[in-house]
């Protein structure tokens, strides 16, 4: 999993969580917390999409490498 989360992504995750926690204590459980929760969930969704894209990209690269090696072996 460390291969998929680079340092800037981890920093964004930590900052988003810290700001959400601060907003929770400063604003309390009011109507505004729904907006804060929405922003937090959008950030989480973007991070999850980035992770899934990274995993998919790695799988595609592995499959392409396998095809390339098969073609190279067939050529010889």
C-alpha positions as CSV (number, residue, x, y, z in Angstrom):
1,X,0.0,0.0,0.0
2,X,3.0,2.3,0.5
3,X,3.6,2.1,-3.2
4,X,0.3,3.8,-3.9
5,X,0.4,6.6,-1.3
6,X,3.1,9.1,-1.9
7,X,4.1,11.7,0.7
8,X,1.9,14.5,-0.6
9,X,-1.1,12.2,-0.5
10,X,-0.4,11.2,3.1
11,X,0.1,14.9,4.0
12,X,-3.3,15.8,2.4
13,X,-5.0,12.9,4.3
14,X,-3.6,14.1,7.7
15,X,-4.3,17.8,7.1
16,X,-7.9,17.0,6.0
17,X,-8.5,14.8,9.0
18,X,-7.0,17.4,11.4
19,X,-9.1,20.2,9.9
20,X,-12.2,18.1,10.0
21,X,-11.6,17.3,13.7
22,X,-10.9,20.9,14.5
23,X,-14.1,22.0,12.7
24,X,-16.0,19.3,14.7
25,X,-14.9,20.8,18.0
26,X,-15.2,24.5,17.0
27,X,-18.6,24.3,15.3
28,X,-20.1,21.5,17.4
29,X,-22.8,19.3,16.1
30,X,-24.6,22.0,14.1
31,X,-25.9,22.3,10.6
32,X,-22.5,23.5,9.4
33,X,-20.9,20.2,10.3
34,X,-22.8,18.6,7.4
35,X,-20.8,20.8,5.0
36,X,-17.6,19.9,6.8
37,X,-18.5,16.2,6.6
38,X,-19.3,16.6,2.9
39,X,-15.9,18.2,2.2
40,X,-14.2,15.4,4.2
41,X,-16.1,12.7,2.2
42,X,-15.2,14.3,-1.1
43,X,-11.5,14.3,-0.1
44,X,-11.7,10.6,1.0
45,X,-13.4,9.7,-2.3
46,X,-10.7,11.4,-4.3
47,X,-8.0,9.6,-2.3
48,X,-9.7,6.3,-2.8
49,X,-10.1,6.9,-6.6
50,X,-6.4,7.8,-6.8
51,X,-5.5,4.5,-5.0
52,X,-7.8,2.5,-7.3
53,X,-6.3,4.1,-10.3
54,X,-2.8,3.3,-9.1
55,X,-3.6,-0.3,-8.5
56,X,-5.3,-0.6,-11.9
57,X,-2.3,1.0,-13.6
58,X,0.1,-1.4,-11.9
59,X,-2.0,-4.4,-13.1
60,X,-2.1,-3.1,-16.6
61,X,1.6,-2.5,-16.7
62,X,2.2,-6.0,-15.4
63,X,0.0,-7.5,-18.0
64,X,1.6,-5.5,-20.8
65,X,5.0,-6.7,-19.6
66,X,3.8,-10.3,-19.7
67,X,2.5,-9.8,-23.3
68,X,5.8,-8.2,-24.3
69,X,7.8,-11.0,-22.8
70,X,5.6,-13.6,-24.6
71,X,6.1,-11.8,-27.9
72,X,9.8,-11.6,-27.4
73,X,10.0,-15.3,-26.6
74,X,8.0,-16.1,-29.7
75,X,10.2,-14.0,-31.8
76,X,13.3,-16.0,-30.9
